[in-house]
Amino acid sequence: MPVDQALTDCEIEVGFSRSGAAILAAFHLVALLTPWVLGLPPVQIGLLALLNVLALGFSWRALRKAADLCFRLPREGVPELRCQRDGGWAMIATLGDCRDSSWMVTLVWRELATDKVARAVILRDACTAKDWRKLRTALRWGCLSPARSSDAPHSASAGSPES
Protein backbone atom coordinates (compact mmCIF):
# COMPACT_ATOMS: atom_id res chain seq x y z
CA MET A 1 0.00 0.00 0.00
CA PRO A 2 1.46 3.41 -0.91
CA VAL A 3 2.39 5.60 2.03
CA ASP A 4 0.19 8.53 0.96
CA GLN A 5 -2.87 6.23 0.73
CA ALA A 6 -2.27 4.95 4.28
CA LEU A 7 -2.17 8.50 5.67
CA THR A 8 -5.50 9.64 4.23
CA ASP A 9 -8.76 9.83 6.13
CA CYS A 10 -11.03 6.83 5.97
CA GLU A 11 -14.75 7.21 5.17
CA ILE A 12 -17.35 4.52 5.72
CA GLU A 13 -20.70 4.95 3.93
CA VAL A 14 -23.80 3.11 5.17
CA GLY A 15 -26.75 2.58 2.84
CA PHE A 16 -30.21 1.01 3.00
CA SER A 17 -30.37 -2.65 4.05
CA ARG A 18 -32.78 -4.76 1.96
CA SER A 19 -32.34 -7.76 4.22
CA GLY A 20 -33.08 -5.56 7.24
CA ALA A 21 -36.32 -4.42 5.61
CA ALA A 22 -37.27 -8.03 4.80
CA ILE A 23 -36.55 -9.21 8.36
CA LEU A 24 -38.51 -6.28 9.76
CA ALA A 25 -41.50 -7.00 7.53
CA ALA A 26 -41.46 -10.73 8.36
CA PHE A 27 -41.38 -10.16 12.13
CA HIS A 28 -44.20 -7.64 12.01
CA LEU A 29 -46.29 -9.89 9.77
CA VAL A 30 -45.90 -12.76 12.26
CA ALA A 31 -46.77 -10.41 15.12
CA LEU A 32 -49.82 -9.22 13.20
CA LEU A 33 -51.11 -12.74 12.46
CA THR A 34 -50.41 -14.34 15.85
CA PRO A 35 -53.44 -12.90 17.74
CA TRP A 36 -55.74 -13.98 14.90
CA VAL A 37 -54.31 -17.54 14.92
CA LEU A 38 -54.73 -17.71 18.70
CA GLY A 39 -58.41 -16.83 18.31
CA LEU A 40 -58.44 -13.66 20.38
CA PRO A 41 -61.55 -11.47 20.36
CA PRO A 42 -61.76 -8.93 17.49
CA VAL A 43 -61.28 -5.95 19.84
CA GLN A 44 -57.98 -7.34 21.12
CA ILE A 45 -56.86 -8.23 17.60
CA GLY A 46 -57.60 -4.65 16.48
CA LEU A 47 -55.74 -3.14 19.43
CA LEU A 48 -52.71 -5.39 18.90
CA ALA A 49 -52.76 -4.62 15.17
CA LEU A 50 -52.71 -0.90 15.93
CA LEU A 51 -49.78 -1.33 18.31
CA ASN A 52 -48.00 -3.44 15.70
CA VAL A 53 -48.40 -0.73 13.06
CA LEU A 54 -47.01 1.87 15.49
CA ALA A 55 -44.06 -0.39 16.29
CA LEU A 56 -43.47 -0.95 12.57
CA GLY A 57 -43.32 2.83 12.06
CA PHE A 58 -40.70 3.26 14.77
CA SER A 59 -38.70 0.29 13.47
CA TRP A 60 -38.81 1.58 9.90
CA ARG A 61 -37.65 5.01 11.09
CA ALA A 62 -34.67 3.42 12.86
CA LEU A 63 -33.80 1.40 9.75
CA ARG A 64 -33.92 4.52 7.57
CA LYS A 65 -31.84 6.49 10.09
CA ALA A 66 -29.03 3.96 9.82
CA ALA A 67 -29.16 4.22 6.02
CA ASP A 68 -28.16 7.90 6.11
CA LEU A 69 -24.87 7.58 8.00
CA CYS A 70 -21.30 8.21 6.96
CA PHE A 71 -18.34 7.86 9.32
CA ARG A 72 -15.06 9.69 8.77
CA LEU A 73 -12.03 8.36 10.61
CA PRO A 74 -9.20 10.87 10.38
CA ARG A 75 -5.62 9.60 10.65
CA GLU A 76 -5.28 11.81 13.72
CA GLY A 77 -8.01 13.46 15.75
CA VAL A 78 -11.60 12.71 16.64
CA PRO A 79 -13.86 10.48 14.52
CA GLU A 80 -16.81 12.22 12.89
CA LEU A 81 -20.28 11.21 11.80
CA ARG A 82 -22.43 12.72 9.07
CA CYS A 83 -26.12 12.13 8.69
CA GLN A 84 -27.16 12.66 5.06
CA ARG A 85 -30.34 14.50 6.11
CA ASP A 86 -28.41 17.04 8.18
CA GLY A 87 -25.40 17.21 5.90
CA GLY A 88 -23.00 18.38 8.61
CA TRP A 89 -20.27 16.47 10.41
CA ALA A 90 -20.41 15.90 14.17
CA MET A 91 -17.57 14.62 16.32
CA ILE A 92 -18.55 11.38 18.09
CA ALA A 93 -17.33 8.87 20.65
CA THR A 94 -18.56 5.30 20.61
CA LEU A 95 -19.87 3.89 23.87
CA GLY A 96 -19.29 0.47 25.37
CA ASP A 97 -22.61 -0.94 24.13
CA CYS A 98 -21.32 -1.37 20.57
CA ARG A 99 -21.46 -4.95 19.28
CA ASP A 100 -19.85 -6.63 16.31
CA SER A 101 -20.94 -9.91 14.76
CA SER A 102 -20.24 -11.38 11.35
CA TRP A 103 -23.52 -10.09 9.86
CA MET A 104 -24.53 -7.15 12.06
CA VAL A 105 -22.92 -4.21 13.86
CA THR A 106 -24.71 -2.30 16.59
CA LEU A 107 -23.23 1.16 17.11
CA VAL A 108 -23.96 3.34 20.10
CA TRP A 109 -22.33 6.77 20.10
CA ARG A 110 -22.42 10.11 21.81
CA GLU A 111 -22.04 13.40 19.97
CA LEU A 112 -19.30 15.30 21.75
CA ALA A 113 -20.82 18.76 21.20
CA THR A 114 -24.35 17.98 22.40
CA ASP A 115 -23.91 14.84 24.57
CA LYS A 116 -26.79 13.32 22.57
CA VAL A 117 -26.68 9.50 22.52
CA ALA A 118 -27.79 7.66 19.37
CA ARG A 119 -27.87 4.07 18.14
CA ALA A 120 -27.83 2.32 14.79
CA VAL A 121 -28.06 -1.32 13.76
CA ILE A 122 -26.12 -1.86 10.55
CA LEU A 123 -26.57 -5.11 8.64
CA ARG A 124 -23.97 -6.57 6.31
CA ASP A 125 -25.77 -5.61 3.09
CA ALA A 126 -25.94 -1.92 4.05
CA CYS A 127 -22.28 -1.38 3.10
CA THR A 128 -19.90 -2.41 0.39
CA ALA A 129 -17.59 -5.27 1.34
CA LYS A 130 -14.70 -2.83 1.73
CA ASP A 131 -16.70 -0.43 3.95
CA TRP A 132 -18.01 -3.35 6.05
CA ARG A 133 -14.45 -4.51 6.66
CA LYS A 134 -13.35 -0.96 7.55
CA LEU A 135 -16.30 -0.52 9.95
CA ARG A 136 -15.66 -3.79 11.78
CA THR A 137 -11.92 -3.13 11.94
CA ALA A 138 -12.44 0.40 13.25
CA LEU A 139 -14.86 -0.86 15.90
CA ARG A 140 -12.64 -3.75 16.94
CA TRP A 141 -9.49 -1.63 17.22
CA GLY A 142 -11.15 1.31 18.95
CA CYS A 143 -10.68 3.70 16.01
CA LEU A 144 -14.20 5.07 16.52
CA SER A 145 -13.25 6.28 19.98
CA PRO A 146 -11.87 9.84 20.34
CA ALA A 147 -9.06 8.75 22.66
CA ARG A 148 -6.91 6.27 20.76
CA SER A 149 -4.11 6.17 23.29
CA SER A 150 -3.71 3.87 26.29
CA ASP A 151 -5.92 6.14 28.43
CA ALA A 152 -8.97 5.39 26.26
CA PRO A 153 -12.08 4.52 28.30
CA HIS A 154 -12.47 1.12 26.63
CA SER A 155 -8.95 0.05 27.65
CA ALA A 156 -9.17 0.75 31.39
CA SER A 157 -7.69 -2.07 33.43
CA ALA A 158 -9.87 -4.13 35.75
CA GLY A 159 -7.90 -3.00 38.78
CA SER A 160 -8.49 0.72 38.26
CA PRO A 161 -10.38 2.67 40.95
CA GLU A 162 -13.19 3.57 38.52
CA SER A 163 -14.29 -0.05 38.06
N, C-alpha and C positions, 0 to 999 in steps of 0.2 A: 504494500500500500504506500503510495507517495506520501511524503511528510506533510505537504500542504493540505492534502485531503484529510489526514488524521487530526489536524489542528482546527478544522472548521467546526462550526456549530452543527448539531444534529437536530433534525426536525422529524417528528413522528406524527403522521396524519391518521386520524381515525374517521372512518366512514360509517355508512348505514349497514347493519348486520341483517342479512336476509334470514339466516338461521335463527337469530334472536327473535325476529318477528314471527317466524313459524312456530317456535317453541312457545312464545307468548300467546299466540292464537290458539294453539292446541290446549294449553293449560286452562285458558279461560272458557273454551268450548266444553271441556270436561267439567269444569266447575258450574257451567250453566246447565248442563244436562243432568248432573247428579241429583239435584232435588226432585226432578221430574221422574227419574228412574226409581227413586226411593218412595215415590207415591205421596209426597207431601201435599198438603192442601194448596189450592191455587193461590191463596193470599200469600203464603210463605214462599211459594215458587216465584211469585211476582216480586216480592221484597228482595229475595236473594238474587234474582236476575238484575234488579236495579243496582244492588251493591256490586255485583259482578261487573256491570258496565262502568260504574264509577272506578272500580279498581283497574279495569282495562285502560281507562283514560289516563290514570296516573302512571301505569306501567308503560304505556305507549310514549308518554311525555318523557319518562326517564330514558327509554330506548333512543328517542330522537335527540335528547340532550347529549348522550354519549357520541352520537354521530357527528356532532359539530365541533369536536375537540381537535386541537393541534398542540403538541408539546414541543418546546424548543429547549434543548439541553446545550447550553454554551460550554465551551471548553473550560472556561473559568467563570465563576459567578453563580448566580442563583437560577435554577430552572424556571421556565415561564410556561404559561398556559394561555392559549387563545381559543375563545369560543367564537365560531364563525358568525353567530348572530350579533355579538357585540363588536367583533372586529379588533379589539384591543388586546394587548398582552398583559397578563397579570403574573407577578412573581408568586410562586407556590412552594409549599413544603408538604411532602407526603406524610401521612400519619401511619401509625403502626398497624392499622386495620387493613392495609393493602394485602391482597392475596394473589398468588400466581399459580395457575395450573396449566396443563398443556393446551387447553382449549378455551380458557377464560382468565381474564385478569380483572380483579376488582381493585379500583383505585379510590383511595380516600385522601383528600388533600385539603389544605387550609391556605387561603389566599393571605399572603403576608400583610398586605395593605389594609384589608378589611376584617381579618380574622374569621371570615366566612368559611364554613366547612362544607364541602361538596363531595359527592360520590358518583362513580360511573362504573358500570359493568361493561367490559369490552370483550366481545367474543372474537374468536380467531378470524372469522371471515370479514371483520370490520376493518382490517388493515391488509396491506400487501404483506407478503412473506418477509420482506426485508424490514418493514416497519414493525411487524409483530416481534421479530427477533430483537430489534433495537429496544422496543418497549420492555420486553421481558428481561433483557440484559440490564437495562437502566434500573429497573425495579429491583432486580436481584443484587446488583452491586451498589445500590444506594445512590445512584446518580440523579434520582429525582428529589433527593433531599438537599436543602440549601447548604448544610454543613457537610462537606465531603471529607473532612479530616477525621482524626481519631476521636475528637470530642463530639461527634455526631450523636444525636439522641438515640438512634437505633443501634449504636455500638457500645452503649454503656455496659460496664461489667456488672455481673450479678452481685458483687460485693460492695457496690457503691452505696452511699448513704441514701440516695434517692429511691432505691428499690426496696 
